[in-house]
Amino acid sequence: MAENGLADGAEAGADLDLDGLETATRLRLFGFVRRDDQLLYLWVLRAMDRLRFAHVSQAHTDDVATALAELASQHQDAPAEAENLRQRLDNLAEDGVLHRLEDPARAGKLSAYRNRQSVYQFSELGYLAFRAVSGVLAARIEDANLSRLVFSDILRDFEGLARANRDADADEIVRRLTSLDRVVEDMAQRTARFHLTLGDITRTTDTSPEVFLRHKDALLSHLHNFVVELERYLPRLTSAVAAVEQTGVATLLDRAAMADERPLLGHDRIREDWARRWAALRAWFAIPDAGQSAADAVVAAPPRAVEVRDTAHMAVSAVIALLRQITDAQRSGVNRSTQLKHLAAWVVDTPDEEAAHALMSAAFNLRSARHFGTVHEDEELISSRSTWWDAPGVEISMTLFAKGKAPTPGVPKPVVDKRGSRQHLRSQQAAARAAERDSAARLLDAGVHGRVLDAAELRVLLKLLTRALESRSVVAGRVTASGSNDVLTMRLVPSPGGSAVQTEHGVLHLPGYALELAPLRRRAKAGL
């Protein structure tokens, strides 16, 4: 009946923020459900979960085999052993469901060490994927319900939250916000699930109306009780949210962020997370902001709890209308089920197979299926007089099959504007060149001998030395080498005693050469 209560809060758009590569990587976690022996992989993961519950975080293949044997003794469908268990565990590790680690401590001798001694443990996302699949398998449609008892808990938490903020009890604020977060999310999931279950019951009334008639009284009573309880608590919940806001929302969020115990998030991100959560909670029960104008208040979205109430009212009307429809159909004796039974009897009574095909084609309009037709690659191979039934099939795209439209390359993607990145790189390069010129100026002024060069000056000296060594040549029996930049020119002059330069990281020795630094001589422009 409503979407997830935190859809506008802490989890809003979290899955949409992932890029394509990260999304594909996470979807690979569910790869084991698409394998041919998917049930065996599921039992292997259940064995890993059993070991995890027993605080065995890293399990060897022998441990997994033992856990499988224990499951087989308790469950009839569980396999006593899995063929190629190590290979299956490796496949799960490649999908990212498990982590594979090497444990040389298990090898008592060299031959055992050479035979890979791997241990496996759940990855965090892999365990969530396993729990999601287990939740789907364990779900029962009969459990769907609208929880009318949560409103008193929500009211108590809001009142406790206002009291904790007035008392400056940060730990109690975190407890109350966490409780509200959990209870409201549970209520949202329950209402959404009940709405889907009610839709399933509605769609199956044509084939099994007795199921709906058996549950109609319980459905109507359940919906009525939920709506009455919601209307009774909604004004009190709105007042409770206003009371919390009167104590200061900014102070509330600051205290919650200070008492939050998540060590891997910074204070700003934690506070932003609690702000999103509070906005989601407020959207459920609070009226529009008082600062809005009258026109804005009219068009503003109502509290989400009001939407749930209105949807419940519509569900009651839908159930009553469906009940009337089923009653009329039973009174007249004609519904979709009886119509299909009559059609099946007519097909059985046809004199031959061609007449049966003609009757079914007329009943379901099969001969007008032209929306997914296409031309064969080689038209000359297919006679133009061939019927649609006799002509060979051709491959078609999913777009043509699903929507009846030929596939197109689509709209070209917009050109990515990288001016900001280029400007950032230019500023970084300009700053680096300015820093290098400053270091070169210090080298020219203070020289390289008799002092300790810092890291920036050493970097400039090494660049000049590299250029000098690359450009060295022999002139009149003497080796000459020089390197320059925008500020100075460094020359390597042959010297029997050599030279040494003190740096922060040690002494740079230049045997057989002495360093000479001179200002860069710029060529004068030719006169006009």
C-alpha positions as CSV (number, residue, x, y, z in Angstrom):
1,M,0.0,0.0,0.0
2,A,3.0,2.2,0.3
3,E,6.5,2.2,-0.7
4,N,9.4,1.6,1.6
5,G,9.3,4.1,4.4
6,L,12.9,5.0,4.0
7,A,12.7,5.5,0.2
8,D,13.1,9.2,0.8
9,G,15.5,8.8,3.7
10,A,18.7,7.0,4.5
11,E,18.4,4.5,1.7
12,A,17.1,6.9,-0.9
13,G,18.6,6.1,-4.3
14,A,21.5,4.1,-2.7
15,D,21.2,1.5,-5.4
16,L,21.0,4.2,-8.2
17,D,24.3,5.7,-7.1
18,L,26.2,2.7,-8.2
19,D,27.9,2.8,-11.6
20,G,27.3,0.1,-14.2
21,L,30.4,-1.9,-13.3
22,E,29.6,-2.0,-9.6
23,T,26.0,-2.9,-10.4
24,A,27.1,-5.8,-12.7
25,T,29.6,-7.0,-10.0
26,R,26.9,-7.1,-7.3
27,L,24.4,-8.9,-9.6
28,R,27.0,-11.6,-10.1
29,L,26.5,-12.5,-6.5
30,F,23.2,-14.2,-7.5
31,G,24.9,-16.3,-10.2
32,F,24.6,-19.5,-8.2
33,V,20.8,-19.5,-8.6
34,R,21.2,-19.7,-12.4
35,R,23.5,-22.7,-12.4
36,D,22.3,-26.2,-13.4
37,D,22.8,-27.6,-9.9
38,Q,21.5,-24.5,-8.2
39,L,19.9,-26.5,-5.3
40,L,23.3,-28.1,-4.5
41,Y,25.0,-24.6,-4.4
42,L,22.2,-23.4,-2.1
43,W,22.9,-26.3,0.3
44,V,26.6,-25.6,0.2
45,L,25.8,-22.0,1.2
46,R,23.5,-23.2,4.0
47,A,26.4,-25.3,5.3
48,M,28.6,-22.2,5.2
49,D,25.9,-20.3,7.1
50,R,25.7,-23.2,9.7
51,L,29.5,-22.9,10.2
52,R,29.2,-19.1,10.4
53,F,26.5,-19.5,13.1
54,A,28.9,-21.7,15.0
55,H,31.5,-18.9,14.9
56,V,33.7,-20.7,12.3
57,S,34.5,-17.7,10.1
58,Q,37.0,-19.5,7.8
59,A,36.0,-23.0,6.8
60,H,38.0,-25.7,5.0
61,T,36.4,-28.0,2.5
62,D,36.4,-30.8,5.2
63,D,34.4,-28.4,7.5
64,V,31.9,-27.7,4.8
65,A,31.5,-31.5,4.0
66,T,30.9,-32.1,7.7
67,A,28.3,-29.4,7.9
68,L,26.6,-30.8,4.8
69,A,26.4,-34.3,6.4
70,E,24.8,-32.7,9.5
71,L,22.2,-31.0,7.4
72,A,21.5,-34.2,5.6
73,S,20.8,-35.9,8.9
74,Q,18.2,-33.2,9.7
75,H,16.7,-32.5,6.3
76,Q,15.5,-35.1,3.9
77,D,16.3,-33.0,0.8
78,A,19.8,-32.1,1.8
79,P,22.6,-34.0,0.0
80,A,24.9,-36.0,2.3
81,E,27.9,-35.0,0.2
82,A,28.7,-32.7,-2.7
83,E,30.6,-33.8,-5.7
84,N,33.6,-31.6,-6.6
85,L,33.0,-29.5,-3.4
86,R,36.2,-27.6,-3.8
87,Q,35.3,-26.6,-7.4
88,R,31.9,-25.4,-6.3
89,L,33.4,-23.3,-3.5
90,D,35.9,-21.8,-6.0
91,N,32.9,-20.9,-8.3
92,L,31.2,-19.2,-5.4
93,A,34.5,-17.3,-4.7
94,E,34.7,-16.2,-8.3
95,D,31.2,-14.8,-8.1
96,G,32.1,-12.9,-5.0
97,V,29.8,-14.7,-2.6
98,L,32.8,-16.2,-0.7
99,H,36.3,-15.1,0.0
100,R,39.1,-17.7,-0.7
101,L,42.2,-17.5,1.5
102,E,45.3,-19.7,1.6
103,D,46.0,-21.3,5.0
104,P,49.6,-22.8,5.0
105,A,49.2,-23.6,8.7
106,R,47.0,-26.5,7.7
107,A,49.9,-28.1,5.7
108,G,52.1,-30.3,7.9
109,K,54.5,-31.2,5.1
110,L,55.7,-29.8,1.8
111,S,53.6,-32.1,-0.3
112,A,50.5,-31.0,1.5
113,Y,51.5,-27.3,1.2
114,R,51.9,-27.7,-2.6
115,N,48.3,-29.1,-2.6
116,R,46.5,-25.8,-2.1
117,Q,45.1,-25.5,1.4
118,S,42.2,-23.0,0.9
119,V,39.8,-21.8,3.4
120,Y,36.6,-20.0,2.6
121,Q,34.4,-17.4,4.3
122,F,31.4,-15.3,3.4
123,S,31.9,-11.9,1.9
124,E,29.7,-9.2,3.4
125,L,27.8,-8.7,0.1
126,G,27.8,-12.4,-0.6
127,Y,26.1,-13.1,2.8
128,L,23.5,-10.5,2.0
129,A,22.8,-12.1,-1.3
130,F,22.4,-15.5,0.3
131,R,20.1,-14.1,2.9
132,A,18.0,-12.4,0.2
133,V,17.6,-15.7,-1.7
134,S,16.8,-17.5,1.6
135,G,14.2,-14.9,2.4
136,V,12.4,-15.4,-0.9
137,L,12.4,-19.2,-0.4
138,A,11.1,-18.9,3.1
139,A,8.4,-16.3,2.4
140,R,4.8,-17.3,2.9
141,I,1.9,-15.4,1.3
142,E,-0.3,-16.1,4.2
143,D,1.9,-14.0,6.5
144,A,1.0,-10.7,4.8
145,N,-0.7,-8.4,7.2
146,L,-1.2,-4.7,8.0
147,S,0.3,-4.0,11.5
148,R,-2.1,-1.8,13.4
149,L,-0.2,-2.3,16.7
150,V,2.9,-0.4,15.6
151,F,1.3,3.0,15.9
152,S,1.5,3.0,19.7
153,D,5.2,2.0,19.5
154,I,5.8,4.9,17.1
155,L,4.0,7.4,19.3
156,R,6.0,6.2,22.3
157,D,9.3,6.5,20.4
158,F,8.5,10.1,19.2
159,E,7.6,11.2,22.8
160,G,10.8,9.5,24.1
161,L,12.8,11.2,21.4
162,A,11.5,14.7,22.4
163,R,12.2,14.0,26.0
164,A,15.7,12.7,25.3
165,N,16.5,15.8,23.2
166,R,15.3,18.1,26.0
167,D,17.5,16.1,28.5
168,A,20.5,16.2,26.1
169,D,20.7,12.4,26.3
170,A,22.5,11.6,23.1
171,D,22.5,7.8,23.6
172,E,18.8,7.7,24.1
173,I,18.3,9.9,21.0
174,V,20.2,7.3,18.9
175,R,18.1,4.4,20.4
176,R,14.8,6.2,19.7
177,L,15.8,7.2,16.1
178,T,17.0,3.6,15.4
179,S,13.8,2.2,16.8
180,L,11.6,4.6,14.7
181,D,13.7,3.8,11.7
182,R,13.2,0.1,12.1
183,V,9.5,0.2,13.0
184,V,8.5,2.5,10.2
185,E,10.5,0.5,7.7
186,D,8.7,-2.7,8.9
187,M,5.3,-1.0,8.6
188,A,6.1,0.2,5.1
189,Q,7.2,-3.3,4.0
190,R,4.1,-4.9,5.6
191,T,1.7,-2.5,3.8
192,A,3.5,-2.9,0.4
193,R,3.5,-6.7,0.8
194,F,-0.2,-6.8,1.8
195,H,-1.1,-4.8,-1.2
196,L,0.8,-7.2,-3.5
197,T,-0.8,-10.2,-1.8
198,L,-4.3,-8.6,-2.2
199,G,-3.6,-8.1,-5.9
200,D,-2.6,-11.8,-6.3
201,I,-5.8,-12.9,-4.6
202,T,-7.8,-10.6,-6.9
203,R,-6.1,-12.0,-10.0
204,T,-6.8,-15.6,-9.0
205,T,-10.5,-15.2,-8.3
206,D,-11.4,-16.2,-11.9
207,T,-9.8,-19.7,-11.4
208,S,-10.5,-20.1,-7.7
209,P,-13.3,-17.8,-6.4
210,E,-13.8,-20.0,-3.4
211,V,-10.4,-18.9,-2.1
212,F,-11.5,-15.3,-2.1
213,L,-14.9,-16.1,-0.6
214,R,-13.2,-18.0,2.2
215,H,-11.0,-15.0,3.1
216,K,-13.3,-12.1,2.3
217,D,-14.5,-11.6,5.9
218,A,-11.0,-11.7,7.3
219,L,-9.8,-9.2,4.7
220,L,-12.5,-6.7,5.2
221,S,-12.2,-6.9,9.0
222,H,-8.4,-6.6,8.8
223,L,-8.6,-3.5,6.6
224,H,-11.3,-1.9,8.7
225,N,-9.3,-2.3,11.9
226,F,-6.1,-1.0,10.4
227,V,-7.9,2.1,9.0
228,V,-9.6,2.8,12.3
229,E,-6.4,2.5,14.3
230,L,-4.5,4.7,11.8
231,E,-7.1,7.5,11.9
232,R,-7.1,7.4,15.7
233,Y,-3.3,7.8,16.0
234,L,-2.5,10.0,13.0
235,P,-3.3,13.4,14.8
236,R,-1.4,12.3,17.8
237,L,1.6,11.3,15.7
238,T,1.5,14.6,13.9
239,S,1.6,16.4,17.2
240,A,4.4,14.2,18.5
241,V,6.6,15.1,15.4
242,A,5.9,18.8,16.0
243,A,6.9,18.4,19.6
244,V,10.2,16.8,18.6
245,E,10.9,19.7,16.1
246,Q,10.2,22.2,18.9
247,T,13.1,20.8,20.8
248,G,15.4,21.7,17.9
249,V,16.1,19.4,15.0
250,A,19.6,20.7,14.3
251,T,20.6,20.0,17.9
252,L,18.9,16.5,17.7
253,L,20.9,15.6,14.6
254,D,24.2,16.9,16.1
255,R,23.7,14.8,19.2
256,A,22.8,11.7,17.2
257,A,25.9,12.1,15.1
258,M,28.1,12.5,18.1
259,A,26.7,9.4,19.8
260,D,26.7,7.3,16.6
261,E,29.2,4.4,16.8
262,R,30.0,3.8,13.2
263,P,33.8,4.2,13.1
264,L,34.2,4.1,9.3
265,L,32.1,7.2,8.6
266,G,33.1,10.8,9.3
267,H,31.0,13.1,11.4
268,D,29.6,15.0,8.5
269,R,28.5,11.9,6.6
270,I,26.9,10.5,9.8
271,R,25.0,13.7,10.4
272,E,23.8,13.8,6.8
273,D,22.6,10.2,7.1
274,W,20.6,11.0,10.3
275,A,19.2,14.1,8.5
276,R,17.9,11.9,5.7
277,R,16.4,9.4,8.2
278,W,14.7,12.2,10.1
279,A,13.3,13.6,6.8
280,A,11.9,10.2,5.9
281,L,10.3,9.8,9.3
282,R,8.8,13.3,9.2
283,A,7.4,12.6,5.7
284,W,5.3,9.8,7.2
285,F,3.4,11.7,9.8
286,A,4.1,15.5,9.6
287,I,2.0,18.1,7.9
288,P,3.8,20.4,5.3
289,D,6.2,23.0,6.8
290,A,4.6,26.0,8.5
291,G,6.8,28.3,6.5
292,Q,5.1,27.4,3.2
293,S,2.5,29.6,1.7
294,A,-1.2,28.6,1.5
295,A,-0.8,27.7,-2.2
296,D,2.2,25.6,-1.6
297,A,0.5,23.9,1.4
298,V,-2.4,22.9,-0.9
299,V,-0.2,21.3,-3.6
300,A,2.3,19.8,-1.1
301,A,2.3,16.0,-0.8
302,P,0.3,14.7,2.1
303,P,1.9,12.7,4.8
304,R,2.7,9.1,3.7
305,A,0.5,7.7,6.4
306,V,-2.5,9.6,4.8
307,E,-1.6,7.9,1.5
308,V,-1.6,4.5,3.3
309,R,-5.0,5.3,4.8
310,D,-6.5,6.4,1.4
311,T,-5.1,3.3,-0.3
312,A,-6.6,1.1,2.4
313,H,-10.0,2.7,1.8
314,M,-9.6,2.0,-1.9
315,A,-8.7,-1.6,-1.1
316,V,-11.9,-2.0,0.9
317,S,-13.9,-0.7,-2.0
318,A,-12.0,-3.0,-4.4
319,V,-12.7,-6.0,-2.2
320,I,-16.4,-5.2,-2.0
321,A,-16.6,-4.6,-5.7
322,L,-14.9,-7.9,-6.4
323,L,-17.2,-9.7,-4.0
324,R,-20.2,-8.3,-5.8
325,Q,-18.7,-9.4,-9.2
326,I,-18.1,-12.9,-7.9
327,T,-21.6,-13.1,-6.5
328,D,-23.2,-12.0,-9.7
329,A,-21.1,-14.5,-11.7
330,Q,-22.1,-17.4,-9.5
331,R,-25.7,-16.3,-9.7
332,S,-25.7,-16.2,-13.5
333,G,-23.3,-19.2,-13.8
334,V,-21.1,-17.4,-16.4
335,N,-17.6,-16.3,-15.8
336,R,-14.2,-16.7,-17.4
337,S,-13.8,-20.2,-16.1
338,T,-17.1,-21.4,-17.5
339,Q,-16.3,-19.7,-20.8
340,L,-13.0,-21.5,-21.1
341,K,-14.6,-24.8,-20.3
342,H,-17.2,-24.3,-23.0
343,L,-14.5,-23.4,-25.5
344,A,-12.5,-26.5,-24.6
345,A,-15.7,-28.6,-25.1
346,W,-16.2,-27.1,-28.5
347,V,-12.5,-27.9,-29.5
348,V,-12.9,-31.5,-28.4
349,D,-16.1,-31.9,-30.4
350,T,-14.5,-30.6,-33.7
351,P,-14.4,-33.1,-36.5
352,D,-10.7,-32.8,-37.3
353,E,-7.5,-31.1,-36.2
354,E,-7.7,-28.3,-38.8
355,A,-11.1,-27.3,-37.5
356,A,-9.8,-27.3,-34.0
357,H,-6.9,-25.0,-35.1
358,A,-9.4,-22.7,-36.9
359,L,-11.6,-22.5,-33.8
360,M,-8.7,-21.6,-31.5
361,S,-7.3,-19.1,-34.0
362,A,-10.7,-17.4,-34.2
363,A,-11.1,-17.4,-30.4
364,F,-7.7,-15.9,-29.6
365,N,-7.2,-14.0,-32.9
366,L,-4.0,-15.8,-33.7
367,R,-3.9,-15.1,-37.4
368,S,-3.5,-11.3,-36.9
369,A,-0.1,-11.8,-35.1
370,R,2.0,-9.6,-37.5
371,H,3.6,-7.2,-35.1
372,F,6.8,-9.3,-34.8
373,G,7.1,-10.2,-38.5
374,T,10.3,-9.4,-40.4
375,V,12.0,-10.1,-43.7
376,H,14.4,-13.0,-44.1
377,E,18.0,-12.2,-44.8
378,D,17.9,-13.8,-48.3
379,E,14.4,-13.1,-49.7
380,E,15.0,-15.3,-52.8
381,L,15.3,-18.4,-50.7
382,I,11.7,-18.0,-49.5
383,S,8.8,-18.2,-51.9
384,S,6.4,-15.3,-51.8
385,R,3.5,-17.8,-51.9
386,S,4.6,-19.5,-48.6
387,T,2.1,-19.1,-45.8
388,W,3.0,-17.6,-42.5
389,W,2.7,-21.1,-40.9
390,D,5.0,-22.8,-43.4
391,A,7.7,-20.2,-43.9
392,P,10.9,-20.8,-41.8
393,G,11.5,-18.7,-38.7
394,V,13.8,-15.8,-38.6
395,E,15.7,-14.2,-35.7
396,I,14.1,-11.0,-34.3
397,S,15.1,-8.5,-31.7
398,M,13.5,-8.3,-28.2
399,T,12.4,-4.7,-29.0
400,L,10.4,-5.9,-32.0
401,F,9.0,-8.8,-30.1
402,A,8.0,-6.9,-27.0
403,K,6.9,-3.5,-28.5
404,G,6.4,-4.1,-32.2
405,K,9.1,-1.5,-33.1
406,A,12.3,-2.2,-35.0
407,P,15.4,-1.6,-33.0
408,T,17.2,1.7,-33.5
409,P,20.7,2.8,-32.5
410,G,19.1,5.3,-30.2
411,V,20.0,8.8,-29.4
412,P,23.7,9.5,-29.3
413,K,25.1,10.1,-25.9
414,P,26.0,13.7,-25.1
415,V,29.6,14.7,-25.3
416,V,31.1,14.7,-21.8
417,D,32.2,18.2,-20.9
418,K,35.7,17.9,-19.4
419,R,36.5,21.6,-19.2
420,G,36.5,21.6,-15.4
421,S,38.9,18.6,-15.4
422,R,41.2,20.3,-17.9
423,Q,41.2,23.6,-16.0
424,H,42.0,21.7,-12.8
425,L,44.9,19.9,-14.5
426,R,46.2,23.2,-15.9
427,S,46.1,24.8,-12.4
428,Q,48.0,21.8,-11.0
429,Q,50.6,22.0,-13.7
430,A,51.0,25.8,-13.3
431,A,51.5,25.4,-9.5
432,A,54.0,22.6,-10.1
433,R,56.0,24.8,-12.5
434,A,55.9,27.7,-10.1
435,A,57.2,25.6,-7.3
436,E,60.0,24.2,-9.5
437,R,61.0,27.8,-10.5
438,D,61.1,28.8,-6.9
439,S,63.3,25.8,-6.0
440,A,65.6,26.6,-9.0
441,A,65.9,30.2,-7.8
442,R,67.0,29.1,-4.3
443,L,69.6,26.8,-5.9
444,L,71.0,29.7,-8.0
445,D,71.1,32.1,-5.0
446,A,72.4,29.8,-2.3
447,G,74.4,27.3,-4.4
448,V,74.6,23.5,-3.9
449,H,77.6,23.3,-1.6
450,G,77.9,24.1,2.1
451,R,74.2,23.4,2.9
452,V,71.6,20.7,2.9
453,L,69.2,20.6,0.0
454,D,65.5,20.0,0.7
455,A,63.3,17.6,-1.4
456,A,62.1,20.2,-3.9
457,E,65.7,21.5,-4.6
458,L,67.0,17.9,-4.9
459,R,64.2,17.2,-7.4
460,V,65.3,20.2,-9.6
461,L,69.0,19.2,-9.3
462,L,68.3,15.6,-10.4
463,K,66.3,16.9,-13.4
464,L,69.1,19.2,-14.4
465,L,71.7,16.4,-13.9
466,T,69.7,14.0,-16.0
467,R,69.5,16.6,-18.9
468,A,73.2,17.3,-18.6
469,L,74.2,13.6,-18.7
470,E,71.9,13.0,-21.7
471,S,73.5,16.0,-23.6
472,R,77.2,15.4,-22.8
473,S,79.6,15.5,-25.6
474,V,83.4,15.6,-26.2
475,V,84.9,18.9,-27.5
476,A,88.7,19.2,-28.0
477,G,89.3,16.1,-25.8
478,R,87.2,17.4,-22.9
479,V,83.8,16.2,-21.8
480,T,81.2,19.0,-21.7
481,A,77.7,18.5,-20.3
482,S,75.0,21.0,-19.3
483,G,71.3,21.1,-18.5
484,S,69.0,24.1,-18.1
485,N,65.5,25.1,-17.1
486,D,63.6,28.4,-17.1
487,V,65.9,29.8,-14.3
488,L,69.4,28.5,-14.4
489,T,72.0,26.4,-16.3
490,M,74.0,23.7,-14.7
491,R,77.3,22.6,-16.1
492,L,79.4,19.5,-15.3
493,V,83.0,20.5,-15.3
494,P,85.7,17.8,-15.2
495,S,87.5,17.9,-11.8
496,P,89.9,15.4,-10.3
497,G,88.5,15.8,-6.8
498,G,84.9,15.5,-7.9
499,S,82.1,17.0,-5.7
500,A,79.5,16.0,-3.1
501,V,76.0,17.5,-2.4
502,Q,74.3,17.2,1.0
503,T,70.6,16.4,0.9
504,E,67.9,15.4,3.4
505,H,68.2,11.8,2.3
506,G,72.0,11.5,2.2
507,V,75.0,12.6,0.2
508,L,75.0,12.7,-3.6
509,H,78.6,12.0,-4.9
510,L,79.7,13.1,-8.3
511,P,83.2,11.6,-8.9
512,G,85.3,13.4,-11.6
513,Y,82.9,16.3,-12.0
514,A,82.2,19.6,-10.3
515,L,78.9,21.5,-10.5
516,E,78.6,25.0,-11.8
517,L,75.4,27.0,-11.7
518,A,74.8,30.1,-13.8
519,P,71.7,32.2,-14.6
520,L,70.0,31.2,-17.8
521,R,71.1,33.5,-20.7
522,R,68.0,34.3,-22.8
523,R,68.6,35.2,-26.4
524,A,67.8,38.8,-27.3
525,K,65.1,39.2,-30.0
526,A,66.4,40.3,-33.3
527,G,65.8,43.9,-34.0
528,L,63.5,45.0,-36.8
